[in-house]
Amino acid sequence: MAVSLGGIAVSVVAAVDRLLFRRRIAFTSTSFLMPEPWSLTEEAIPYRAITGLAVGPFGDLTVTSGIRSRRIMKEMLPSRSAFEEMCSLLNARVRA
């Protein structure tokens, strides 16, 4: 029950965040662009600096670069298939 309520709370917060802040996740030729939490700015993470990609227990992606880890929640993208495609593309770029 608590896990269900937690999942709903995360979804609601992510939806409100998406409505208030227009952010994007994008790929460039050298970097992965991620939104800064609760900000309108973006962070460019060079593919070479990414040391880890891991899927968490709720299906979210954790991107580690150096000592910093950033989480990309699947609710940040328009659909589950868009999230999976983003994960695949990022994995391919990091391995290349």
CYANA upper distance limits for C-alpha pairs under 8 A (distance plus 0.5 A):
  1 MET  CA      5 LEU  CA      6.81
  2 ALA  CA      6 GLY  CA      6.51
  3 VAL  CA      7 GLY  CA      6.59
  4 SER  CA      8 ILE  CA      6.74
  5 LEU  CA      9 ALA  CA      6.58
  6 GLY  CA     10 VAL  CA      6.69
  7 GLY  CA     11 SER  CA      6.71
  8 ILE  CA     12 VAL  CA      6.67
  9 ALA  CA     13 VAL  CA      6.65
 10 VAL  CA     14 ALA  CA      6.55
 11 SER  CA     15 ALA  CA      6.58
 11 SER  CA     75 GLU  CA      7.08
 12 VAL  CA     16 VAL  CA      6.69
 13 VAL  CA     17 ASP  CA      6.52
 14 ALA  CA     18 ARG  CA      6.58
 14 ALA  CA     75 GLU  CA      6.74
 14 ALA  CA     76 MET  CA      7.24
 15 ALA  CA     19 LEU  CA      6.78
 15 ALA  CA     75 GLU  CA      7.90
 16 VAL  CA     20 LEU  CA      6.65
 17 ASP  CA     21 PHE  CA      6.29
 17 ASP  CA     38 TRP  CA      7.96
 18 ARG  CA     22 ARG  CA      6.64
 18 ARG  CA     23 ARG  CA      7.74
 18 ARG  CA     76 MET  CA      7.60
 21 PHE  CA     38 TRP  CA      8.21
 21 PHE  CA     39 SER  CA      7.86
 21 PHE  CA     40 LEU  CA      6.91
 22 ARG  CA     40 LEU  CA      7.83
 23 ARG  CA     35 PRO  CA      6.51
 23 ARG  CA     40 LEU  CA      7.27
 23 ARG  CA     42 GLU  CA      8.48
 24 ARG  CA     33 LEU  CA      8.18
 24 ARG  CA     34 MET  CA      7.33
 24 ARG  CA     35 PRO  CA      6.92
 25 ILE  CA     32 PHE  CA      8.08
 25 ILE  CA     33 LEU  CA      6.02
 25 ILE  CA     34 MET  CA      5.58
 25 ILE  CA     35 PRO  CA      7.25
 26 ALA  CA     32 PHE  CA      6.56
 26 ALA  CA     33 LEU  CA      5.50
 26 ALA  CA     34 MET  CA      7.50
 27 PHE  CA     31 SER  CA      6.78
 27 PHE  CA     32 PHE  CA      5.36
 27 PHE  CA     33 LEU  CA      6.66
 28 THR  CA     32 PHE  CA      6.71
 28 THR  CA     33 LEU  CA      8.04
 30 THR  CA     46 PRO  CA      6.25
 30 THR  CA     47 TYR  CA      6.75
 31 SER  CA     44 ALA  CA      6.21
 31 SER  CA     45 ILE  CA      5.69
 31 SER  CA     46 PRO  CA      4.53
 31 SER  CA     47 TYR  CA      5.84
 32 PHE  CA     44 ALA  CA      6.07
 32 PHE  CA     45 ILE  CA      5.63
 32 PHE  CA     46 PRO  CA      6.69
 32 PHE  CA     47 TYR  CA      7.05
 32 PHE  CA     90 LEU  CA      8.27
 33 LEU  CA     42 GLU  CA      6.75
 33 LEU  CA     43 GLU  CA      6.06
 33 LEU  CA     44 ALA  CA      5.03
 33 LEU  CA     45 ILE  CA      6.82
 34 MET  CA     42 GLU  CA      5.95
 34 MET  CA     43 GLU  CA      5.72
 34 MET  CA     44 ALA  CA      7.01
 34 MET  CA     45 ILE  CA      8.21
 35 PRO  CA     39 SER  CA      7.76
 35 PRO  CA     40 LEU  CA      7.60
 35 PRO  CA     41 THR  CA      6.61
 35 PRO  CA     42 GLU  CA      4.80
 35 PRO  CA     43 GLU  CA      6.52
 36 GLU  CA     40 LEU  CA      7.49
 36 GLU  CA     41 THR  CA      6.26
 36 GLU  CA     42 GLU  CA      5.85
 36 GLU  CA     43 GLU  CA      6.66
 45 ILE  CA     49 ALA  CA      7.26
 45 ILE  CA     50 ILE  CA      7.75
 45 ILE  CA     65 SER  CA      8.12
 46 PRO  CA     50 ILE  CA      7.40
 47 TYR  CA     93 ARG  CA      7.21
 47 TYR  CA     94 VAL  CA      5.71
 48 ARG  CA     94 VAL  CA      7.17
 49 ALA  CA     65 SER  CA      5.88
 49 ALA  CA     66 GLY  CA      7.30
 50 ILE  CA     63 VAL  CA      7.45
 50 ILE  CA     64 THR  CA      6.23
 50 ILE  CA     65 SER  CA      4.81
 50 ILE  CA     66 GLY  CA      7.70
 50 ILE  CA     94 VAL  CA      7.39
 51 THR  CA     63 VAL  CA      8.40
 51 THR  CA     64 THR  CA      6.09
 51 THR  CA     65 SER  CA      5.71
 51 THR  CA     66 GLY  CA      7.19
 52 GLY  CA     62 THR  CA      8.26
 52 GLY  CA     63 VAL  CA      6.42
 52 GLY  CA     64 THR  CA      5.34
 52 GLY  CA     65 SER  CA      7.39
 53 LEU  CA     61 LEU  CA      7.30
 53 LEU  CA     62 THR  CA      6.17
 53 LEU  CA     63 VAL  CA      5.43
 53 LEU  CA     64 THR  CA      6.89
 53 LEU  CA     91 ASN  CA      7.95
 54 ALA  CA     61 LEU  CA      6.18
 54 ALA  CA     62 THR  CA      5.66
 54 ALA  CA     63 VAL  CA      7.36
 55 VAL  CA     59 GLY  CA      6.08
 55 VAL  CA     60 ASP  CA      6.04
 55 VAL  CA     61 LEU  CA      5.10
 55 VAL  CA     62 THR  CA      6.72
 56 GLY  CA     60 ASP  CA      5.77
 56 GLY  CA     61 LEU  CA      6.72
 56 GLY  CA     62 THR  CA      7.50
 59 GLY  CA     73 MET  CA      8.30
 59 GLY  CA     74 LYS  CA      7.63
 60 ASP  CA     71 ARG  CA      7.29
 60 ASP  CA     72 ILE  CA      6.35
 60 ASP  CA     73 MET  CA      5.23
 60 ASP  CA     74 LYS  CA      6.12
 61 LEU  CA     71 ARG  CA      6.17
 61 LEU  CA     72 ILE  CA      5.63
 61 LEU  CA     73 MET  CA      7.03
 61 LEU  CA     74 LYS  CA      8.22
 61 LEU  CA     87 CYS  CA      7.99
 62 THR  CA     69 SER  CA      6.97
 62 THR  CA     70 ARG  CA      6.09
 62 THR  CA     71 ARG  CA      4.85
 62 THR  CA     72 ILE  CA      6.73
 63 VAL  CA     69 SER  CA      6.08
 63 VAL  CA     70 ARG  CA      5.70
 63 VAL  CA     71 ARG  CA      6.67
 63 VAL  CA     72 ILE  CA      8.14
 64 THR  CA     68 ARG  CA      6.28
 64 THR  CA     69 SER  CA      4.75
 64 THR  CA     70 ARG  CA      6.87
 65 SER  CA     69 SER  CA      6.88
 72 ILE  CA     76 MET  CA      7.51
 73 MET  CA     77 LEU  CA      8.45
 74 LYS  CA     79 SER  CA      8.26
 74 LYS  CA     80 ARG  CA      7.19
 74 LYS  CA     83 PHE  CA      6.26
 75 GLU  CA     79 SER  CA      8.09
 77 LEU  CA     82 ALA  CA      6.85
 77 LEU  CA     83 PHE  CA      6.36
 78 PRO  CA     82 ALA  CA      7.04
 78 PRO  CA     83 PHE  CA      8.27
 79 SER  CA     83 PHE  CA      6.86
 80 ARG  CA     84 GLU  CA      6.74
 81 SER  CA     85 GLU  CA      6.58
 82 ALA  CA     86 MET  CA      6.62
 83 PHE  CA     87 CYS  CA      6.76
 84 GLU  CA     88 SER  CA      6.73
 85 GLU  CA     89 LEU  CA      6.64
 86 MET  CA     90 LEU  CA      6.56
 87 CYS  CA     91 ASN  CA      6.55
 88 SER  CA     92 ALA  CA      6.67
 89 LEU  CA     93 ARG  CA      6.70
 90 LEU  CA     94 VAL  CA      6.60
 91 ASN  CA     95 ARG  CA      6.70
 92 ALA  CA     96 ALA  CA      6.66
